[in-house]
Amino acid sequence: MTITSAAAFTHRLARLEDLNAIVAIYNSTIASRMVTADTEEISVESRLNWFHEHSPEKRPLWVAEGAQGEIIGWLSFSNFYGRPAYSGTAELSIYLHESTRRQGLGRYFLEQAIAFAPKIQVHTLLGFIFGHNVASMNLFASFNFEIWANMPRVANLDGVERDLIIFGKRVG
């Protein structure tokens, strides 16, 4: 699959029947040790509560579909810190099917999330990114996200200590 323009992408709200594909995409990233602190695959059942915590009016979960209707990536808005005073802040997570990486889908998702955030009363967006994930850091930086925190060596992936960088942006 080759997609050359962000205009080629669309997204929709995730449905429960998409959860298998969402989890499969997530699990496909674990072995790289680049994007998630999970070190073993997760199950669909373990993500049911997470799925139901997403709501279109406050914290949507979006999926993008490929030409044959397959899920090629997803973006989630998640609560930050779980306290009412932080309700205007959301963490963004973007996961892409391996066949669609570096083709503009991440850029498309991030652009759409920034534009959409004020509609759900979100004024601040965050991205939690490993310090060795240069591609994701560059993506967020290209949308003028700034480094708001550098948490050195807080993750241990297979005996290697990794930094967590928190990118932030005010959008409203």
C-alpha positions in Angstrom: 0.0 0.0 0.0 1.5 3.3 -1.0 -0.2 6.6 0.0 1.5 9.8 -0.9 -0.9 12.5 0.3 -2.5 13.2 3.7 -5.6 14.2 1.7 -5.9 10.4 0.9 -6.7 9.7 4.6 -10.0 9.8 6.4 -10.9 8.6 9.9 -14.0 7.6 11.8 -14.9 6.8 15.4 -13.8 3.3 16.4 -16.4 0.6 16.9 -16.2 -2.4 19.2 -15.6 -4.6 16.2 -12.5 -2.7 15.4 -10.9 -3.6 18.7 -9.2 -6.7 17.4 -7.4 -4.7 14.7 -6.6 -1.9 17.2 -4.9 -4.4 19.5 -3.1 -6.1 16.7 -1.6 -2.8 15.5 -0.6 -2.0 19.1 0.9 -5.5 19.6 2.9 -5.1 16.4 4.8 -2.2 17.9 5.9 -4.0 21.2 8.9 -5.9 19.8 10.6 -2.7 18.5 10.8 -1.2 22.0 10.2 2.2 20.4 6.7 3.2 21.2 5.2 1.4 24.2 6.4 0.4 27.6 4.5 -2.9 27.3 7.0 -5.7 26.9 4.5 -8.5 26.1 1.5 -8.6 23.8 -1.8 -7.5 25.3 -5.2 -9.2 24.8 -8.3 -7.8 23.3 -10.1 -8.6 26.6 -7.6 -6.5 28.5 -8.4 -3.5 26.4 -12.2 -3.6 26.7 -12.4 -1.1 29.6 -9.9 1.1 27.8 -12.0 1.0 24.7 -15.2 1.9 26.7 -13.5 4.8 28.4 -13.3 6.6 25.1 -16.4 8.6 24.1 -17.0 10.7 21.0 -17.9 13.8 23.0 -14.9 13.8 25.4 -12.2 11.4 24.6 -12.6 9.9 21.1 -10.9 6.9 19.6 -10.4 7.2 15.9 -9.5 4.6 13.3 -8.3 5.1 9.7 -9.3 2.5 7.1 -7.4 1.3 4.0 -8.7 0.8 0.6 -10.2 -2.6 1.5 -11.8 -1.4 4.7 -9.0 -2.7 6.9 -7.9 -0.7 9.9 -4.5 0.9 9.1 -4.0 3.0 12.2 -5.7 4.6 15.2 -5.5 7.7 17.4 -6.8 8.0 21.0 -7.5 11.0 23.2 -6.9 9.9 26.8 -7.3 11.6 30.1 -4.3 13.0 31.7 -3.8 12.2 35.4 -7.5 11.4 36.0 -8.4 14.4 38.1 -11.2 16.9 37.2 -8.9 19.9 37.2 -7.0 18.3 34.2 -10.1 17.7 32.1 -8.9 20.3 29.5 -5.7 18.2 28.9 -5.6 15.1 26.8 -2.8 12.7 26.0 -2.6 11.6 22.3 -1.6 8.2 21.2 -1.0 7.3 17.6 -0.4 3.7 16.4 0.0 2.8 12.7 0.0 -0.5 10.8 3.5 -1.3 9.7 2.5 -1.0 6.0 1.4 2.6 6.4 4.2 4.1 8.5 6.1 7.0 6.9 3.3 7.7 4.5 1.7 10.7 6.2 -1.0 9.0 8.3 0.6 10.0 11.6 0.8 13.6 10.3 -2.8 13.4 9.2 -4.0 12.1 12.6 -2.1 14.7 14.5 -3.4 17.5 12.3 -6.9 16.3 12.8 -6.5 15.9 16.6 -5.2 19.5 17.0 -8.1 20.9 15.0 -10.7 18.8 16.9 -9.4 19.2 20.4 -11.3 22.5 21.1 -14.6 20.9 20.1 -14.2 18.5 23.1 -13.1 21.3 25.5 -9.4 20.2 25.3 -7.0 23.2 25.3 -3.8 21.2 25.9 -2.5 18.2 24.1 0.4 15.9 25.3 2.4 13.2 23.7 4.5 10.8 25.8 7.4 9.7 23.6 10.5 7.6 24.3 13.6 9.7 23.9 15.0 7.2 21.3 11.9 7.4 19.1 13.2 10.2 16.9 10.6 9.8 14.2 7.7 10.4 16.7 9.5 13.3 18.4 10.1 14.9 15.0 6.4 14.5 14.1 5.2 16.2 17.2 7.9 18.9 16.9 6.8 19.6 13.3 3.4 20.7 14.7 5.1 23.0 17.2 4.8 20.7 20.2 7.5 21.6 22.7 9.3 19.4 25.2 7.7 20.1 28.5 9.4 17.3 30.4 12.3 15.0 30.1 12.2 12.1 32.4 15.6 10.4 32.2 15.8 6.6 32.4 12.3 6.0 33.8 11.6 3.0 31.6 13.6 -0.3 31.5 13.2 -2.1 28.2 15.1 -5.4 28.2 17.7 -4.0 30.6 18.2 -0.7 28.7 17.1 2.4 30.6 15.1 4.7 28.4 14.0 8.4 28.7 10.4 9.5 28.4 9.9 12.9 26.8 6.6 14.7 27.3 5.7 17.0 24.4 2.9 19.6 24.9 1.0 22.1 23.0 -1.7 24.6 23.8 -4.5 24.5 21.2 -7.1 26.7 22.7 
